[in-house]
Amino acid sequence: KIKEFILAMQIERRYSKDEILQMYLNEVPYGGQAWGIEAAAQMYFGKKTAELSLAEGTLLAGLPQAPTRFSPYNDPDAAKWRQEQVLRRMVEDGYITQEEADQTAAEELEFKPLGANIRAAHFVMYVRQLLEERYGTKLVEQGGLKVTTTIDIEMQERAERIVYDEINKAKGLLVGNGALVAMDPKTGQILAMVGSKDYFDVSTDGNVNVTLRERQPGSSIKPINYVTAFKQGYTPASVVMDVQTTFPGGVGLPDYVPVNYDGKFRGPLQFRYTLGSSINLAAVKVLKLVGVPAMLDTAHAMGITTLNEPERYGLSLTLGGGEVKLLDMATVYSTFATGGVRRDPVAILKVEDRNGNVLEEWQSTEGRRVLSQEHAYLISEILADNNARLLAFGEWSPLRIAGYQVAVKTGTTDDKRDNWTIGYTPSLVIGVWVGNNDNTPMHPRLASGITGAAPIWHRVMEAFLKERPKEYFVRPGGIVTATVDKLSGLLPSEGTEETREEIFVRGTVPAEEDNMHQVLEICTADGKLATDACERAGQVEEKSFVVLKAQLPEWQEFVDRWVDEVYKDDPKYHPPEEKSTIYFGPSGDPSLREEPLVEIHSPGNGDDVDSDFEIKVSVWTPYDVVKVEFYVDGSLVGSPLTSLLERPYKKTLHLSSGMSGEHKLRVLGYDSAGNVGESEIKINVK
């Protein structure tokens, strides 16, 4: 700073202010090979400086601060924003009026086409921006740097052709643009970066690098939600009820009622299938269970650099309700591919100055573990399971790469403004986006996983995999297999009808038995739950029912409503909840009697007994037995029997030694409905 101060003093003594400004304007970099305002006017507009309009001049005036970042070839929106800042200052300093500024800002500018001989143009501009941030514009433009990058030029140009071809094919679906990024997850190196279908098509903002733009990811962000759930102990067999559910919106906010992509609801589904087939309602419920803050923590740990305003996001976050970058999403999926190790994107391998001195050189690192191997494997195994996505995509969708194990996920916003497909093997990640730069929606007929991004992803992945050895996701030692009920995801029970095999992190295999299939004893006389009275009469049969319970109590009403709508006439889904109230007579026939049936098993009628003897008795009633009393010749003997856990009820009666001879033994049974039954026999006391 001292040197700059002295130099400034010397310059101001020698030159006037106008001369200093003239030198600055004729030497400052404006991007690319444009040094000085005259060169900039020629490069951007094909004009002399004196011929520039106010709109053209104000745009160029904003470039020297950061020529690459504000270049209209690199980021038209940033260039427009910078121009507006220049116009704002001109209004503040009185050079123009606000009306003139508004008219100028609204003017459409036509730029001179940039030379079309740049290979991997979006990637080149990305690398230039990185270099300028590290070394400054002057060294990058004039320093004669030799830069070695990660790009695989053959892979890059093949990807460019495929993106261009497929976007043109999709014009009927109102798809105007596409972007792609390919990475090596084991190193983080960027192998291909296609920022748009045609970098040199200025009329469609082709120079915008959409891999660095923030767009809504749709369902492609769901794996972050599910791996957060796995971290909290949920498993691929955990069940969520896919039924229409209303989520309260909070104070002053409308309720949230998410829908599935096809408008259908399928009832109980296990996580494997809700993730594989991208069931929206299920994902919202999973996020409710794990919490938005937990999902955001996982997202940032895995490489998402946006989503930094937690208060903005609600349950729609799992459906893509926040903006992310395609390059960041490639980092997230790379983390799954490596078994939980995050490696940030690498574009530059080596930088040398004009004299061959190495300014920087990339070195391989171990990365940073942000997920356990087991949790990452669960996601990869599910996303590679073609059966798990049959509900949504069918058997032969573009998501299937025949002969290879490839994990893949799609995403589409509700309004069809963004469509994604991201997939990976252990050594290759490819992410694709399609949409329109101006954010206009695509055609409603665009089908995620079928049209849009999926065909591009399929062609590029298939082409690149042919040149690589086949790889499979390595199963960690902490993964175990268990048999579960196909409906409930719990251990098989007596009522289980079908089972399947599922994988679990060791220690998370469910300990509870299937509770959705229930075998109940039914009273044949009235179809209600059997009671002891029904059992006594032989009027009991076992029936199988399906009982569906919500994950949270406040969701049960929606489950019940769905069952009533879908299985209205199916008794299997409507188990009786009330106990039978039918009494039965001694012969076992239904009876109009309303008092318990009391049976004395021993002693028998007329038997000889000692003064101390044991009596065994049963009381049959549709209600609970609450008390049994014993009378000899009308007098209560001992205390009533109230411990009635198991039939026959037993009690020892103590009679006085002077009671020898014949006596009447009467037993009274009381039930919880207030009814009393009795039985009487004769005994002979020895």
Secondary structure, 3 states (H helix, E strand, C coil): CHHHHHHHHHHHHHCCHHHHHHHHHHHCECCCCCECHHHHHHHHHCCCHHHCCHHHHHHHHCHHHCCCCCCCCCCHHHHHHHHHHHHHHHHHCCCCCHHHHHHHHHCCCCCCCCCCCCCCHHHHHHHHHHHHHHHCHHHHHHCCCEEEECCCHHHHHHHHHHHHHHHHHHHHHCCCEEEEEEEECCCCEEEEEECCCCCCCHHHCCCCCHHHCEECCHHHHHHHHHHHHHHCCCCCCCEEEECCCCECCCCCCCCECCCCCCCCCCEEEEHHHHHHCCCHHHHHHHHHHHCHHHHHHHHHHHCCCCCCCHHHCCHHHHHCCCCEEHHHHHHHHHHHHCCCEECCCECEEEEECCCCCEEEECCCCCCEECCCHHHHHHHHHHHCCHHHHHHHHCCCCCCCCCCCCCEEEEEECCCCCEEEEEEEECCEEEEEEEECCCCCCCCCCCCCCCCCHHHHHHHHHHHHHCCCCCCCCCCCCCEEEEEEECCCCCECCCCCCCEEEEEEECCCCCCCECCCEEEEEEECCCCCECCHHHHHCCCEEEEEEECCCCCCHHHHHHHHHHHHHHCCCCHHHCCCCCECCCEECCCCCEECCCCCEEEEEECCCCCEECCEEEEEEEEECCCCEEEEEEEECCEECCCCECCCCCCCEEEEEECCHHHCEEEEEEEEEEECCCCEEEEEEEEEEC
